[in-house]
Amino acid sequence: MPKWLRKSLVVMVTILTFGMVTPSQDLLFENTNSDKSPKKAIFSDGDHHHSEFETEEDQPFITKEAFISQMVKTAEQQSFDKFGVKIKPMIENEFNEIILPNIEKAIGEVAYQFPEESLVNLKISETATGGMSEKIFHIADEGKNEDVIRFHVRRDHPPQQGYWFNFHYHTYHDQFQTHHDLGAIYWDKNTPPKWMS
C-alpha cells in the first residue's frame, strides 16, 4: 500500500471518529517479513497487535456518579414510557418528587456494590412492559446475563380507598423475593387504564 494512502486513511479514521477509535497498526506500519526494524517490533508480535504503551485508560470506564446519572435518566424515560399518555400527566409530578429520588438511591446502592470497571457491564432493559405487567425496567449484568435489580409498579386497591400505584424493587441478593418500597402514588377511585395506553 502506498505510504500516502496509509497516511490518508489514518487521518480520515482519526477525523471521523474524533480519536475514539485508533486505526489498526497495519495501517501505520507495513507488516513485511523482509524488514524487521526495532520500531515495528514494538507494535507487532506475530498475529497480535498491541502497543507496549497501552494503559488501563484504554479500557472502557465509567465512574459511579456518571453511571448513576445515566441510569436515572434512562429510568425516568422508561417509567414515562410505561405510564403512557393517559397515566403520565396525572402522576408525573409526584413521580419526579417522590419515586425518582428513591430510584436514584436504589441504583446508587447497586452501583457501590460493583467496582467501577464492572459498571460498563450493567445495562438497563430496553423497553417497559404494558398491559397489567408490573415491570418498569431491570438492570442486568450482561457479562453474567443475570438481572441485578428489578424495578416494578403494582396496582393496589385497598377496600374503600381507591387505586394506588405501589413502586418497589427487588434485588438478586434474595432471588428477587423481598419488596423494597419506593413509595406509592394515589390514582383515583376509578380503575386506572392499562400501562402504555
N, C-alpha and C positions, 0 to 999 in steps of 0.2 A: 504494500500500500504506500503510495507517495507520502512523503513527510508532510506536505502542505495539507493533504486531505485528512491525515490523522489529527493534525493541529486544529483544523477547522471543525472536525467532529467533536473534539474536546471542548472547544469554545462554545459550540452550539449546545451541547449537553449541559454545560455549566450555565449558560444563559437561560435555557428552557426550564431547568429545574431549580434555579436560584441557589445552587450549592447543596440541595437536599440529596442529590444522588451524585456519586462520583463516577466518572467514566471508568470502564474496565482498564486494567493495567496493560492489556494487549494493545489498546489504542495508543497508550503512551509510549510503549517500548515494543519494538519488533521482537517477536519470540522466535529467533532462529537458532539452530544448534551450532552453526559455524562461528558465531560471535558470542562468547560468554564473558561479557565485561563485568567488573565488580558492581557497577551501578545496576545492571539488570538482575544480578543475583539477589539484591536486596528486595526486589519486588516480585520475583518469580521463584517458585520452588516446585518444579515438576508441573503437575496439573493444578496445584493450589496456589492462588494468587493472594498475597497479603502484604501488608506493609509492616516493617518492624516498628513503625511509629504508631500503630493502632493503640487507642486508649479506650477506657470504659465510656468515654463521651461518645464514641461511635455507636454504642448500643442504644436501643430505644429507651427513653427515660421520661418519666413524668413525676412531678412532685406530688405529695399527698394533697396539698392545697389545690393544685391545678386539677387533680383527679376529682376531688370532691366538687369543685366548682362545675366541672364539665358534666359530672353525673347528675348534679342537681338541676342544671339547665335541661338536660335530656329527660329527667324525671318529671319536671314540670310540663314539658311538651307532651310526654306520654300520657300524663294524667289528664290534660286538657283534651287530648285525642279520645281518651276513654269516655270522658264525660259527654262528649258530643255537643251539638249546638243547642239541645234542649236543657241539659243539666248545667253545663258550664256557666252560663250567665247568672244562674241562681246561686251557685256556691263558690264561684271563683274567688271573691274577696276573702271569705272565711278560709278557703283552702290555702291561699297565699299567706294569711296571717297565722293560722293555727297549725295546719298539717305540714306545709312545705318546710318550715323550720325544723320540725321533728324528723322529717325525712332526711334533711341535711345532717342532723345529729346521728341518725342511724347509719347513713352512708359513711360519715366520719369514723364511727366506731369500727366499721368494716375496714376502712382504709388503714387504720392504725394497727390492724391485726396482720397486715401484709407488709413485707419490705417494699420500698419504693420501686425496686427493679421488677417486682412481680405485678405491680399495678397495671402495666400495659396489657396483661392477660385478662384483666377483669373487664367484661363488656356488658352493656345493658341490652336487654331484649329489644328487638326492633319494633314490635307492634304490641299494643294493648289488645285485650280481647273484649268483644262486645257482648250483647245479649244480657244474660244474667250472671256471667262468669265474674269471679272476684279479682282475677289477675289484672294489675295495673302494669307492672313490669318486674322483671327479675334481673339480678346482676349475677353473672356466671363467670367462673374461671374457665376460659377457653382452653387453657393448657390441659386441664383435667376433665373438661367437658362436664362440669358439675355446677349446679346453682350454689351460690354463696348466701344470698339473701333474696327473699321474695316479698314484694310489696303488694298488698291486696286491699280491696274495699268491699265490705259486706253490707247488704241492706238489712237493717234491723227494724222490726216492727213490734215494739213493746205494746202490750194492751193499753188502749186508750191514750197513747202518746204520739201517734203518727209515725212517719218513717224517718229513720236516721241512716246516714252513711257512716259506717264504722271503718276507719282506716287503721290498718295494722300491718305488721310484717312478721315474717318467720325467718329463722336462720338455720344454717346447716349444723350448728352445734348440737341441736337436739332432734335432728332429722325433720325439721320444719313442723314440729308439733305445737310449740307454745306460741300463743298470740301475744305479740309485743304491741301495746296500744300506741297509736299515733294521735288519736283524737277522733271526735265524732262531729258531724255536721247535720243539723236538723234539715229535713226536706220539707215535709208538709203532711197533712192528714191523707191526702190523695196519693195513690200509688205512683212512684216515680217511673218515668219512661225507661226503656231498656238502654244499656250503655251503648255509646257510639251512635245514638239515634238523633 
